[in-house]
Amino acid sequence: MKNRIKVLRAERDFSQADLADLVGVSRQTIVALEADKYAPSLTLAFKIARVFACRVEDVFDPID
Amino acid sequence: MSGDDRTTTPKNPTVRASRRYTIELSIGMSAYVVILIATRFWLASLAQPWLTIAALAPALPLLYAFFAVIRLLHDTDEFARKLIVESAAVAGGITAVLAATYGFAEGPHLLPHPSAWATWTTFMALWLIASFVIRVRYR
């Protein structure tokens, strides 16, 4: 699953650690998400979208 | 955004769970070493029922360490949980296949009868290796 986390994070000047703290996960989780190596649960996807004030589908694209 | 201050309790639940796990595992393993050395030292001079109690005493801190792992699984984030479960499943699967294969060779006395410790140490070593390999894969 593709996502725009890295772009959205850069736009808001968040580090991976900042985003990890905001959504309550480890930095390693953010690294795996940005590398498209891990598809998050719905709960985590909504948390991330909320941090960026976006809709889930604006952050995650299920179609490769 | 502020940096991570190691002197205070972190707000991030995953970081908090990880720190608690490190502390609990350290306590468990330290207690294991102390109890193991102490009981082995006195084992020869003990009579029943103290011999049985002393022989089995090192299992208690191992049980504590096991519950520390379970607590980490419960409290950590979903990705860390996936890594732990995946590496334990791989290690458990390989250990099972190795144990069964060894058992087949042991039947007709092709191989010696090993200690039960062999299975435990094999699983722990494989879990360590699998954790490393799986973490690298997800980077």
N, CA and C atoms of all chains as a GROMACS GRO file, in nm:
protein
  609
    1MET      N    1   0.085  -0.120   0.000
    1MET     CA    2   0.000   0.000   0.000
    1MET      C    3   0.089   0.125   0.000
    2LYS      N    4   0.066   0.210  -0.101
    2LYS     CA    5   0.144   0.333  -0.111
    2LYS      C    6   0.089   0.438  -0.013
    3ASN      N    7   0.177   0.526   0.030
    3ASN     CA    8   0.130   0.635   0.116
    3ASN      C    9   0.212   0.761   0.096
    4ARG      N   10   0.159   0.873   0.147
    4ARG     CA   11   0.224   1.003   0.130
    4ARG      C   12   0.277   1.056   0.264
    5ILE      N   13   0.307   0.966   0.355
    5ILE     CA   14   0.348   1.009   0.490
    5ILE      C   15   0.474   1.094   0.484
    6LYS      N   16   0.572   1.050   0.406
    6LYS     CA   17   0.701   1.122   0.401
    6LYS      C   18   0.681   1.265   0.350
    7VAL      N   19   0.599   1.280   0.246
    7VAL     CA   20   0.573   1.412   0.188
    7VAL      C   21   0.498   1.500   0.288
    8LEU      N   22   0.393   1.444   0.347
    8LEU     CA   23   0.311   1.522   0.443
    8LEU      C   24   0.394   1.560   0.566
    9ARG      N   25   0.480   1.471   0.606
    9ARG     CA   26   0.566   1.496   0.723
    9ARG      C   27   0.664   1.610   0.692
   10ALA      N   28   0.721   1.605   0.571
   10ALA     CA   29   0.817   1.709   0.531
   10ALA      C   30   0.748   1.844   0.521
   11GLU      N   31   0.625   1.846   0.470
   11GLU     CA   32   0.549   1.971   0.458
   11GLU      C   33   0.526   2.037   0.594
   12ARG      N   34   0.510   1.953   0.696
   12ARG     CA   35   0.482   2.005   0.831
   12ARG      C   36   0.606   2.011   0.918
   13ASP      N   37   0.720   1.976   0.860
   13ASP     CA   38   0.849   1.981   0.930
   13ASP      C   39   0.849   1.891   1.055
   14PHE      N   40   0.788   1.773   1.040
   14PHE     CA   41   0.789   1.674   1.148
   14PHE      C   42   0.903   1.576   1.121
   15SER      N   43   0.970   1.535   1.227
   15SER     CA   44   1.066   1.425   1.212
   15SER      C   45   0.988   1.294   1.226
   16GLN      N   46   1.053   1.183   1.193
   16GLN     CA   47   0.986   1.053   1.210
   16GLN      C   48   0.953   1.030   1.357
   17ALA      N   49   1.044   1.072   1.445
   17ALA     CA   50   1.022   1.056   1.590
   17ALA      C   51   0.902   1.140   1.636
   18ASP      N   52   0.890   1.261   1.580
   18ASP     CA   53   0.776   1.348   1.616
   18ASP      C   54   0.644   1.280   1.581
   19LEU      N   55   0.637   1.230   1.457
   19LEU     CA   56   0.514   1.165   1.412
   19LEU      C   57   0.486   1.039   1.495
   20ALA      N   58   0.593   0.964   1.524
   20ALA     CA   59   0.578   0.843   1.605
   20ALA      C   60   0.518   0.877   1.741
   21ASP      N   61   0.567   0.984   1.804
   21ASP     CA   62   0.514   1.024   1.935
   21ASP      C   63   0.368   1.071   1.924
   22LEU      N   64   0.337   1.141   1.816
   22LEU     CA   65   0.201   1.194   1.800
   22LEU      C   66   0.097   1.083   1.783
   23VAL      N   67   0.137   0.974   1.718
   23VAL     CA   68   0.039   0.866   1.698
   23VAL      C   69   0.063   0.748   1.794
   24GLY      N   70   0.167   0.758   1.877
   24GLY     CA   71   0.190   0.657   1.982
   24GLY      C   72   0.249   0.527   1.932
   25VAL      N   73   0.339   0.536   1.833
   25VAL     CA   74   0.408   0.414   1.786
   25VAL      C   75   0.559   0.439   1.792
   26SER      N   76   0.636   0.333   1.758
   26SER     CA   77   0.782   0.351   1.757
   26SER      C   78   0.825   0.416   1.625
   27ARG      N   79   0.945   0.475   1.626
   27ARG     CA   80   0.997   0.536   1.503
   27ARG      C   81   1.014   0.430   1.394
   28GLN      N   82   1.047   0.309   1.439
   28GLN     CA   83   1.066   0.198   1.345
   28GLN      C   84   0.938   0.171   1.264
   29THR      N   85   0.824   0.190   1.329
   29THR     CA   86   0.696   0.171   1.260
   29THR      C   87   0.679   0.275   1.149
   30ILE      N   88   0.716   0.400   1.180
   30ILE     CA   89   0.706   0.506   1.079
   30ILE      C   90   0.802   0.477   0.963
   31VAL      N   91   0.922   0.428   0.996
   31VAL     CA   92   1.022   0.393   0.892
   31VAL      C   93   0.963   0.287   0.799
   32ALA      N   94   0.903   0.182   0.857
   32ALA     CA   95   0.846   0.073   0.777
   32ALA      C   96   0.728   0.122   0.693
   33LEU      N   97   0.647   0.213   0.750
   33LEU     CA   98   0.532   0.267   0.675
   33LEU      C   99   0.581   0.349   0.556
   34GLU      N  100   0.678   0.435   0.580
   34GLU     CA  101   0.728   0.522   0.472
   34GLU      C  102   0.794   0.441   0.360
   35ALA      N  103   0.852   0.327   0.399
   35ALA     CA  104   0.918   0.242   0.299
   35ALA      C  105   0.818   0.148   0.229
   36ASP      N  106   0.689   0.166   0.260
   36ASP     CA  107   0.583   0.080   0.205
   36ASP      C  108   0.605  -0.067   0.235
   37LYS      N  109   0.667  -0.093   0.350
   37LYS     CA  110   0.692  -0.233   0.388
   37LYS      C  111   0.584  -0.284   0.482
   38TYR      N  112   0.500  -0.193   0.528
   38TYR     CA  113   0.398  -0.232   0.625
   38TYR      C  114   0.269  -0.156   0.600
   39ALA      N  115   0.158  -0.230   0.595
   39ALA     CA  116   0.026  -0.168   0.581
   39ALA      C  117  -0.034  -0.154   0.720
   40PRO      N  118  -0.068  -0.030   0.762
   40PRO     CA  119  -0.116  -0.012   0.899
   40PRO      C  120  -0.259  -0.061   0.919
   41SER      N  121  -0.295  -0.076   1.046
   41SER     CA  122  -0.434  -0.107   1.079
   41SER      C  123  -0.518   0.016   1.050
   42LEU      N  124  -0.649  -0.002   1.046
   42LEU     CA  125  -0.739   0.113   1.024
   42LEU      C  126  -0.721   0.218   1.133
   43THR      N  127  -0.705   0.171   1.257
   43THR     CA  128  -0.689   0.265   1.370
   43THR      C  129  -0.567   0.353   1.350
   44LEU      N  130  -0.453   0.292   1.316
   44LEU     CA  131  -0.330   0.370   1.297
   44LEU      C  132  -0.341   0.461   1.175
   45ALA      N  133  -0.403   0.410   1.070
   45ALA     CA  134  -0.420   0.492   0.949
   45ALA      C  135  -0.502   0.617   0.981
   46PHE      N  136  -0.609   0.602   1.059
   46PHE     CA  137  -0.692   0.717   1.096
   46PHE      C  138  -0.615   0.814   1.186
   47LYS      N  139  -0.534   0.759   1.277
   47LYS     CA  140  -0.455   0.846   1.366
   47LYS      C  141  -0.358   0.931   1.285
   48ILE      N  142  -0.292   0.868   1.188
   48ILE     CA  143  -0.194   0.939   1.106
   48ILE      C  144  -0.264   1.046   1.022
   49ALA      N  145  -0.377   1.008   0.963
   49ALA     CA  146  -0.452   1.104   0.882
   49ALA      C  147  -0.497   1.223   0.966
   50ARG      N  148  -0.536   1.198   1.090
   50ARG     CA  149  -0.582   1.304   1.180
   50ARG      C  150  -0.468   1.400   1.214
   51VAL      N  151  -0.348   1.347   1.233
   51VAL     CA  152  -0.231   1.431   1.263
   51VAL      C  153  -0.207   1.528   1.147
   52PHE      N  154  -0.224   1.479   1.024
   52PHE     CA  155  -0.201   1.561   0.906
   52PHE      C  156  -0.326   1.640   0.864
   53ALA      N  157  -0.432   1.626   0.940
   53ALA     CA  158  -0.560   1.691   0.910
   53ALA      C  159  -0.606   1.658   0.768
   54CYS      N  160  -0.592   1.532   0.732
   54CYS     CA  161  -0.631   1.485   0.598
   54CYS      C  162  -0.733   1.371   0.613
   55ARG      N  163  -0.790   1.333   0.499
   55ARG     CA  164  -0.871   1.212   0.498
   55ARG      C  165  -0.777   1.093   0.482
   56VAL      N  166  -0.820   0.976   0.526
   56VAL     CA  167  -0.734   0.857   0.517
   56VAL      C  168  -0.690   0.833   0.372
   57GLU      N  169  -0.785   0.850   0.280
   57GLU     CA  170  -0.752   0.822   0.139
   57GLU      C  171  -0.658   0.927   0.080
   58ASP      N  172  -0.641   1.039   0.150
   58ASP     CA  173  -0.543   1.138   0.103
   58ASP      C  174  -0.401   1.101   0.148
   59VAL      N  175  -0.393   1.014   0.246
   59VAL     CA  176  -0.262   0.971   0.297
   59VAL      C  177  -0.225   0.833   0.240
   60PHE      N  178  -0.322   0.743   0.237
   60PHE     CA  179  -0.295   0.604   0.194
   60PHE      C  180  -0.370   0.573   0.064
   61ASP      N  181  -0.298   0.505  -0.024
   61ASP     CA  182  -0.358   0.460  -0.149
   61ASP      C  183  -0.345   0.308  -0.154
   62PRO      N  184  -0.456   0.236  -0.143
   62PRO     CA  185  -0.447   0.090  -0.141
   62PRO      C  186  -0.408   0.028  -0.275
   63ILE      N  187  -0.419   0.107  -0.384
   63ILE     CA  188  -0.384   0.053  -0.516
   63ILE      C  189  -0.240   0.090  -0.549
   64ASP      N  190  -0.158  -0.011  -0.574
   64ASP     CA  191  -0.016   0.013  -0.607
   64ASP      C  192  -0.002   0.076  -0.745
   65MET      N  193   0.896   2.039   1.841
   65MET     CA  194   0.885   1.908   1.907
   65MET      C  195   1.004   1.887   1.999
   66SER      N  196   0.978   1.840   2.117
   66SER     CA  197   1.086   1.820   2.211
   66SER      C  198   1.152   1.684   2.191
   67GLY      N  199   1.278   1.674   2.234
   67GLY     CA  200   1.350   1.548   2.220
   67GLY      C  201   1.310   1.451   2.328
   68ASP      N  202   1.362   1.331   2.320
   68ASP     CA  203   1.328   1.227   2.416
   68ASP      C  204   1.409   1.246   2.544
   69ASP      N  205   1.339   1.268   2.655
   69ASP     CA  206   1.407   1.286   2.783
   69ASP      C  207   1.403   1.154   2.859
   70ARG      N  208   1.519   1.093   2.879
   70ARG     CA  209   1.524   0.959   2.938
   70ARG      C  210   1.499   0.960   3.089
   71THR      N  211   1.496   1.078   3.151
   71THR     CA  212   1.477   1.084   3.295
   71THR      C  213   1.328   1.087   3.333
   72THR      N  214   1.240   1.116   3.236
   72THR     CA  215   1.098   1.122   3.267
   72THR      C  216   1.025   1.009   3.197
   73THR      N  217   0.900   0.984   3.241
   73THR     CA  218   0.820   0.880   3.178
   73THR      C  219   0.775   0.929   3.041
   74PRO      N  220   0.807   0.853   2.935
   74PRO     CA  221   0.768   0.898   2.802
   74PRO      C  222   0.617   0.890   2.781
   75LYS      N  223   0.562   0.984   2.701
   75LYS     CA  224   0.418   0.984   2.675
   75LYS      C  225   0.382   0.878   2.572
   76ASN      N  226   0.477   0.850   2.482
   76ASN     CA  227   0.453   0.750   2.378
   76ASN      C  228   0.437   0.612   2.443
   77PRO      N  229   0.319   0.548   2.429
   77PRO     CA  230   0.296   0.419   2.497
   77PRO      C  231   0.392   0.309   2.451
   78THR      N  232   0.435   0.315   2.326
   78THR     CA  233   0.526   0.213   2.274
   78THR      C  234   0.664   0.226   2.336
   79VAL      N  235   0.712   0.349   2.348
   79VAL     CA  236   0.842   0.374   2.411
   79VAL      C  237   0.836   0.333   2.558
   80ARG      N  238   0.722   0.367   2.623
   80ARG     CA  239   0.702   0.332   2.764
   80ARG      C  240   0.704   0.180   2.782
   81ALA      N  241   0.633   0.109   2.692
   81ALA     CA  242   0.628  -0.038   2.699
   81ALA      C  243   0.765  -0.098   2.677
   82SER      N  244   0.840  -0.040   2.584
   82SER     CA  245   0.973  -0.090   2.554
   82SER      C  246   1.068  -0.073   2.673
   83ARG      N  247   1.059   0.043   2.737
   83ARG     CA  248   1.144   0.068   2.855
   83ARG      C  249   1.108  -0.025   2.971
   84ARG      N  250   0.977  -0.043   2.992
   84ARG     CA  251   0.934  -0.131   3.101
   84ARG      C  252   0.980  -0.275   3.075
   85TYR      N  253   0.974  -0.314   2.948
   85TYR     CA  254   1.018  -0.449   2.910
   85TYR      C  255   1.168  -0.466   2.938
   86THR      N  256   1.246  -0.366   2.902
   86THR     CA  257   1.392  -0.373   2.925
   86THR      C  258   1.421  -0.388   3.074
   87ILE      N  259   1.350  -0.309   3.156
   87ILE     CA  260   1.370  -0.316   3.301
   87ILE      C  261   1.327  -0.453   3.355
   88GLU      N  262   1.208  -0.498   3.314
   88GLU     CA  263   1.155  -0.626   3.365
   88GLU      C  264   1.242  -0.743   3.321
   89LEU      N  265   1.287  -0.739   3.196
   89LEU     CA  266   1.371  -0.849   3.146
   89LEU      C  267   1.506  -0.849   3.219
   90SER      N  268   1.561  -0.731   3.244
   90SER     CA  269   1.688  -0.722   3.317
   90SER      C  270   1.673  -0.779   3.458
   91ILE      N  271   1.561  -0.743   3.525
   91ILE     CA  272   1.536  -0.796   3.660
   91ILE      C  273   1.524  -0.948   3.654
   92GLY      N  274   1.446  -0.998   3.558
   92GLY     CA  275   1.423  -1.142   3.545
   92GLY      C  276   1.551  -1.218   3.519
   93MET      N  277   1.632  -1.167   3.426
   93MET     CA  278   1.755  -1.237   3.390
   93MET      C  279   1.860  -1.229   3.502
   94SER      N  280   1.865  -1.114   3.571
   94SER     CA  281   1.958  -1.099   3.684
   94SER      C  282   1.920  -1.197   3.796
   95ALA      N  283   1.789  -1.201   3.825
   95ALA     CA  284   1.740  -1.294   3.929
   95ALA      C  285   1.768  -1.438   3.889
   96TYR      N  286   1.753  -1.467   3.760
   96TYR     CA  287   1.778  -1.602   3.710
   96TYR      C  288   1.923  -1.643   3.736
   97VAL      N  289   2.016  -1.554   3.701
   97VAL     CA  290   2.159  -1.584   3.717
   97VAL      C  291   2.192  -1.603   3.866
   98VAL      N  292   2.141  -1.512   3.950
   98VAL     CA  293   2.169  -1.519   4.094
   98VAL      C  294   2.113  -1.649   4.153
   99ILE      N  295   1.986  -1.678   4.122
   99ILE     CA  296   1.920  -1.798   4.176
   99ILE      C  297   1.988  -1.925   4.123
  100LEU      N  298   2.024  -1.923   3.995
  100LEU     CA  299   2.089  -2.040   3.934
  100LEU      C  300   2.222  -2.070   4.003
  101ILE      N  301   2.304  -1.966   4.019
  101ILE     CA  302   2.435  -1.985   4.082
  101ILE      C  303   2.418  -2.031   4.227
  102ALA      N  304   2.327  -1.963   4.300
  102ALA     CA  305   2.306  -1.995   4.441
  102ALA      C  306   2.256  -2.139   4.459
  103THR      N  307   2.158  -2.178   4.378
  103THR     CA  308   2.101  -2.312   4.395
  103THR      C  309   2.200  -2.421   4.353
  104ARG      N  310   2.278  -2.395   4.244
  104ARG     CA  311   2.376  -2.496   4.200
  104ARG      C  312   2.485  -2.514   4.306
  105PHE      N  313   2.515  -2.403   4.375
  105PHE     CA  314   2.620  -2.406   4.477
  105PHE      C  315   2.578  -2.496   4.595
  106TRP      N  316   2.449  -2.486   4.632
  106TRP     CA  317   2.401  -2.560   4.751
  106TRP      C  318   2.333  -2.692   4.716
  107LEU      N  319   2.311  -2.716   4.587
  107LEU     CA  320   2.232  -2.833   4.545
  107LEU      C  321   2.283  -2.966   4.603
  108ALA      N  322   2.416  -2.983   4.601
  108ALA     CA  323   2.475  -3.111   4.645
  108ALA      C  324   2.452  -3.138   4.794
  109SER      N  325   2.437  -3.029   4.871
  109SER     CA  326   2.424  -3.048   5.016
  109SER      C  327   2.278  -3.052   5.063
  110LEU      N  328   2.183  -3.047   4.970
  110LEU     CA  329   2.042  -3.041   5.008
  110LEU      C  330   1.976  -3.179   5.004
  111ALA      N  331   1.877  -3.196   5.092
  111ALA     CA  332   1.797  -3.319   5.092
  111ALA      C  333   1.655  -3.283   5.050
  112GLN      N  334   1.576  -3.383   5.017
  112GLN     CA  335   1.436  -3.359   4.980
  112GLN      C  336   1.358  -3.302   5.098
  113PRO      N  337   1.262  -3.213   5.084
  113PRO     CA  338   1.211  -3.162   4.957
  113PRO      C  339   1.288  -3.041   4.903
  114TRP      N  340   1.388  -2.994   4.981
  114TRP     CA  341   1.460  -2.872   4.941
  114TRP      C  342   1.537  -2.890   4.811
  115LEU      N  343   1.579  -3.013   4.784
  115LEU     CA  344   1.653  -3.040   4.660
  115LEU      C  345   1.566  -3.010   4.538
  116THR      N  346   1.442  -3.057   4.541
  116THR     CA  347   1.349  -3.032   4.430
  116THR      C  348   1.319  -2.882   4.418
  117ILE      N  349   1.295  -2.818   4.532
  117ILE     CA  350   1.262  -2.674   4.531
  117ILE      C  351   1.379  -2.595   4.474
  118ALA      N  352   1.501  -2.627   4.519
  118ALA     CA  353   1.620  -2.555   4.472
  118ALA      C  354   1.647  -2.582   4.324
  119ALA      N  355   1.623  -2.707   4.282
  119ALA     CA  356   1.648  -2.742   4.142
  119ALA      C  357   1.553  -2.668   4.048
  120LEU      N  358   1.428  -2.648   4.095
  120LEU     CA  359   1.328  -2.584   4.009
  120LEU      C  360   1.321  -2.432   4.027
  121ALA      N  361   1.388  -2.380   4.130
  121ALA     CA  362   1.380  -2.236   4.161
  121ALA      C  363   1.418  -2.145   4.043
  122PRO      N  364   1.520  -2.178   3.962
  122PRO     CA  365   1.554  -2.088   3.850
  122PRO      C  366   1.441  -2.072   3.747
  123ALA      N  367   1.343  -2.160   3.751
  123ALA     CA  368   1.231  -2.148   3.656
  123ALA      C  369   1.142  -2.027   3.689
  124LEU      N  370   1.142  -1.985   3.817
  124LEU     CA  371   1.056  -1.873   3.857
  124LEU      C  372   1.092  -1.741   3.786
  125PRO      N  373   1.221  -1.700   3.790
  125PRO     CA  374   1.254  -1.576   3.715
  125PRO      C  375   1.234  -1.591   3.564
  126LEU      N  376   1.246  -1.713   3.512
  126LEU     CA  377   1.219  -1.734   3.369
  126LEU      C  378   1.070  -1.710   3.340
  127LEU      N  379   0.986  -1.755   3.434
  127LEU     CA  380   0.842  -1.733   3.420
  127LEU      C  381   0.812  -1.582   3.423
  128TYR      N  382   0.881  -1.512   3.511
  128TYR     CA  383   0.865  -1.365   3.520
  128TYR      C  384   0.906  -1.300   3.388
  129ALA      N  385   1.018  -1.347   3.329
  129ALA     CA  386   1.065  -1.293   3.201
  129ALA      C  387   0.964  -1.324   3.090
  130PHE      N  388   0.903  -1.442   3.096
  130PHE     CA  389   0.802  -1.480   2.997
  130PHE      C  390   0.683  -1.383   3.003
  131PHE      N  391   0.639  -1.350   3.126
  131PHE     CA  392   0.527  -1.257   3.139
  131PHE      C  393   0.566  -1.115   3.096
  132ALA      N  394   0.696  -1.083   3.108
  132ALA     CA  395   0.743  -0.953   3.058
  132ALA      C  396   0.727  -0.947   2.907
  133VAL      N  397   0.755  -1.058   2.839
  133VAL     CA  398   0.739  -1.064   2.692
  133VAL      C  399   0.591  -1.052   2.656
  134ILE      N  400   0.506  -1.122   2.731
  134ILE     CA  401   0.361  -1.117   2.705
  134ILE      C  402   0.309  -0.974   2.725
  135ARG      N  403   0.358  -0.907   2.831
  135ARG     CA  404   0.315  -0.770   2.858
  135ARG      C  405   0.362  -0.676   2.746
  136LEU      N  406   0.484  -0.700   2.697
  136LEU     CA  407   0.535  -0.619   2.586
  136LEU      C  408   0.446  -0.639   2.463
  137LEU      N  409   0.412  -0.765   2.436
  137LEU     CA  410   0.325  -0.796   2.321
  137LEU      C  411   0.192  -0.721   2.331
  138HIS      N  412   0.141  -0.714   2.453
  138HIS     CA  413   0.011  -0.649   2.475
  138HIS      C  414   0.021  -0.497   2.464
  139ASP      N  415   0.132  -0.439   2.514
  139ASP     CA  416   0.139  -0.294   2.527
  139ASP      C  417   0.209  -0.222   2.412
  140THR      N  418   0.286  -0.295   2.332
  140THR     CA  419   0.363  -0.228   2.227
  140THR      C  420   0.276  -0.197   2.106
  141ASP      N  421   0.332  -0.130   2.005
  141ASP     CA  422   0.249  -0.094   1.889
  141ASP      C  423   0.234  -0.213   1.794
  142GLU      N  424   0.143  -0.198   1.700
  142GLU     CA  425   0.105  -0.311   1.614
  142GLU      C  426   0.220  -0.364   1.529
  143PHE      N  427   0.307  -0.275   1.484
  143PHE     CA  428   0.418  -0.320   1.398
  143PHE      C  429   0.521  -0.398   1.480
  144ALA      N  430   0.554  -0.347   1.600
  144ALA     CA  431   0.648  -0.418   1.688
  144ALA      C  432   0.592  -0.554   1.725
  145ARG      N  433   0.459  -0.557   1.749
  145ARG     CA  434   0.393  -0.684   1.783
  145ARG      C  435   0.405  -0.782   1.667
  146LYS      N  436   0.387  -0.731   1.546
  146LYS     CA  437   0.398  -0.817   1.426
  146LYS      C  438   0.540  -0.875   1.417
  147LEU      N  439   0.642  -0.792   1.443
  147LEU     CA  440   0.780  -0.839   1.435
  147LEU      C  441   0.807  -0.948   1.539
  148ILE      N  442   0.758  -0.926   1.662
  148ILE     CA  443   0.781  -1.024   1.770
  148ILE      C  444   0.712  -1.156   1.735
  149VAL      N  445   0.586  -1.147   1.695
  149VAL     CA  446   0.509  -1.269   1.667
  149VAL      C  447   0.568  -1.343   1.546
  150GLU      N  448   0.604  -1.267   1.441
  150GLU     CA  449   0.658  -1.329   1.320
  150GLU      C  450   0.791  -1.400   1.350
  151SER      N  451   0.879  -1.334   1.427
  151SER     CA  452   1.009  -1.395   1.456
  151SER      C  453   0.992  -1.516   1.547
  152ALA      N  454   0.899  -1.508   1.645
  152ALA     CA  455   0.875  -1.623   1.733
  152ALA      C  456   0.815  -1.739   1.655
  153ALA      N  457   0.727  -1.709   1.558
  153ALA     CA  458   0.665  -1.814   1.477
  153ALA      C  459   0.770  -1.883   1.390
  154VAL      N  460   0.858  -1.804   1.330
  154VAL     CA  461   0.964  -1.861   1.246
  154VAL      C  462   1.056  -1.948   1.331
  155ALA      N  463   1.098  -1.894   1.446
  155ALA     CA  464   1.188  -1.969   1.535
  155ALA      C  465   1.120  -2.096   1.586
  156GLY      N  466   0.993  -2.085   1.624
  156GLY     CA  467   0.919  -2.201   1.673
  156GLY      C  468   0.902  -2.308   1.566
  157GLY      N  469   0.874  -2.264   1.444
  157GLY     CA  470   0.856  -2.357   1.333
  157GLY      C  471   0.985  -2.431   1.300
  158ILE      N  472   1.096  -2.357   1.292
  158ILE     CA  473   1.225  -2.420   1.260
  158ILE      C  474   1.265  -2.515   1.373
  159THR      N  475   1.243  -2.471   1.498
  159THR     CA  476   1.277  -2.557   1.614
  159THR      C  477   1.196  -2.687   1.608
  160ALA      N  478   1.068  -2.675   1.575
  160ALA     CA  479   0.982  -2.794   1.568
  160ALA      C  480   1.031  -2.891   1.460
  161VAL      N  481   1.066  -2.836   1.343
  161VAL     CA  482   1.114  -2.921   1.232
  161VAL      C  483   1.247  -2.986   1.270
  162LEU      N  484   1.338  -2.906   1.331
  162LEU     CA  485   1.468  -2.960   1.372
  162LEU      C  486   1.451  -3.070   1.478
  163ALA      N  487   1.362  -3.043   1.577
  163ALA     CA  488   1.340  -3.139   1.685
  163ALA      C  489   1.281  -3.270   1.630
  164ALA      N  490   1.185  -3.254   1.538
  164ALA     CA  491   1.122  -3.374   1.479
  164ALA      C  492   1.223  -3.453   1.396
  165THR      N  493   1.302  -3.381   1.316
  165THR     CA  494   1.402  -3.447   1.232
  165THR      C  495   1.505  -3.519   1.318
  166TYR      N  496   1.548  -3.450   1.424
  166TYR     CA  497   1.644  -3.512   1.516
  166TYR      C  498   1.582  -3.636   1.581
  167GLY      N  499   1.455  -3.624   1.616
  167GLY     CA  500   1.384  -3.736   1.678
  167GLY      C  501   1.379  -3.858   1.587
  168PHE      N  502   1.360  -3.835   1.457
  168PHE     CA  503   1.358  -3.947   1.362
  168PHE      C  504   1.494  -4.018   1.358
  169ALA      N  505   1.601  -3.937   1.363
  169ALA     CA  506   1.736  -3.995   1.359
  169ALA      C  507   1.772  -4.059   1.494
  170GLU      N  508   1.712  -4.007   1.600
  170GLU     CA  509   1.741  -4.056   1.735
  170GLU      C  510   1.677  -4.194   1.756
  171GLY      N  511   1.563  -4.217   1.692
  171GLY     CA  512   1.490  -4.343   1.707
  171GLY      C  513   1.577  -4.465   1.683
  172PRO      N  514   1.636  -4.474   1.562
  172PRO     CA  515   1.723  -4.591   1.535
  172PRO      C  516   1.866  -4.573   1.585
  173HIS      N  517   1.885  -4.486   1.685
  173HIS     CA  518   2.015  -4.463   1.751
  173HIS      C  519   2.123  -4.411   1.657
  174LEU      N  520   2.081  -4.331   1.558
  174LEU     CA  521   2.180  -4.269   1.468
  174LEU      C  522   2.245  -4.148   1.536
  175LEU      N  523   2.170  -4.087   1.630
  175LEU     CA  524   2.221  -3.969   1.702
  175LEU      C  525   2.200  -3.990   1.852
  176PRO      N  526   2.283  -3.927   1.936
  176PRO     CA  527   2.267  -3.943   2.081
  176PRO      C  528   2.142  -3.873   2.134
  177HIS      N  529   2.098  -3.911   2.253
  177HIS     CA  530   1.981  -3.850   2.316
  177HIS      C  531   2.024  -3.719   2.383
  178PRO      N  532   1.978  -3.603   2.330
  178PRO     CA  533   2.024  -3.476   2.387
  178PRO      C  534   1.943  -3.435   2.510
  179SER      N  535   1.995  -3.335   2.580
  179SER     CA  536   1.924  -3.279   2.695
  179SER      C  537   1.807  -3.196   2.645
  180ALA      N  538   1.702  -3.181   2.728
  180ALA     CA  539   1.588  -3.097   2.691
  180ALA      C  540   1.631  -2.952   2.672
  181TRP      N  541   1.743  -2.917   2.731
  181TRP     CA  542   1.796  -2.780   2.717
  181TRP      C  543   1.823  -2.746   2.571
  182ALA      N  544   1.857  -2.848   2.491
  182ALA     CA  545   1.893  -2.825   2.351
  182ALA      C  546   1.778  -2.756   2.276
  183THR      N  547   1.654  -2.799   2.304
  183THR     CA  548   1.539  -2.740   2.235
  183THR      C  549   1.521  -2.593   2.275
  184TRP      N  550   1.537  -2.568   2.405
  184TRP     CA  551   1.519  -2.430   2.456
  184TRP      C  552   1.625  -2.337   2.398
  185THR      N  553   1.750  -2.381   2.403
  185THR     CA  554   1.858  -2.294   2.353
  185THR      C  555   1.848  -2.276   2.202
  186THR      N  556   1.806  -2.383   2.132
  186THR     CA  557   1.787  -2.372   1.986
  186THR      C  558   1.680  -2.268   1.954
  187PHE      N  559   1.567  -2.278   2.026
  187PHE     CA  560   1.458  -2.183   2.002
  187PHE      C  561   1.502  -2.039   2.031
  188MET      N  562   1.570  -2.019   2.144
  188MET     CA  563   1.611  -1.883   2.181
  188MET      C  564   1.711  -1.826   2.080
  189ALA      N  565   1.806  -1.910   2.036
  189ALA     CA  566   1.906  -1.865   1.938
  189ALA      C  567   1.838  -1.832   1.805
  190LEU      N  568   1.744  -1.919   1.764
  190LEU     CA  569   1.673  -1.895   1.638
  190LEU      C  570   1.583  -1.772   1.647
  191TRP      N  571   1.526  -1.748   1.764
  191TRP     CA  572   1.439  -1.630   1.783
  191TRP      C  573   1.522  -1.502   1.768
  192LEU      N  574   1.642  -1.507   1.824
  192LEU     CA  575   1.733  -1.391   1.814
  192LEU      C  576   1.769  -1.365   1.667
  193ILE      N  577   1.806  -1.471   1.597
  193ILE     CA  578   1.845  -1.457   1.455
  193ILE      C  579   1.724  -1.411   1.372
  194ALA      N  580   1.608  -1.475   1.395
  194ALA     CA  581   1.488  -1.440   1.319
  194ALA      C  582   1.447  -1.295   1.345
  195SER      N  583   1.460  -1.248   1.470
  195SER     CA  584   1.426  -1.109   1.503
  195SER      C  585   1.512  -1.014   1.421
  196PHE      N  586   1.642  -1.044   1.415
  196PHE     CA  587   1.734  -0.959   1.341
  196PHE      C  588   1.700  -0.958   1.191
  197VAL      N  589   1.683  -1.078   1.134
  197VAL     CA  590   1.656  -1.089   0.989
  197VAL      C  591   1.525  -1.020   0.953
  198ILE      N  592   1.421  -1.041   1.034
  198ILE     CA  593   1.289  -0.984   1.004
  198ILE      C  594   1.292  -0.832   1.018
  199ARG      N  595   1.364  -0.781   1.118
  199ARG     CA  596   1.377  -0.636   1.133
  199ARG      C  597   1.445  -0.574   1.012
  200VAL      N  598   1.550  -0.639   0.962
  200VAL     CA  599   1.621  -0.589   0.844
  200VAL      C  600   1.528  -0.591   0.723
  201ARG      N  601   1.448  -0.696   0.710
  201ARG     CA  602   1.356  -0.709   0.596
  201ARG      C  603   1.255  -0.594   0.588
  202TYR      N  604   1.212  -0.546   0.704
  202TYR     CA  605   1.108  -0.440   0.706
  202TYR      C  606   1.166  -0.299   0.702
  203ARG      N  607   1.296  -0.288   0.692
  203ARG     CA  608   1.356  -0.154   0.691
  203ARG      C  609   1.334  -0.085   0.558
   0.00000   0.00000   0.00000
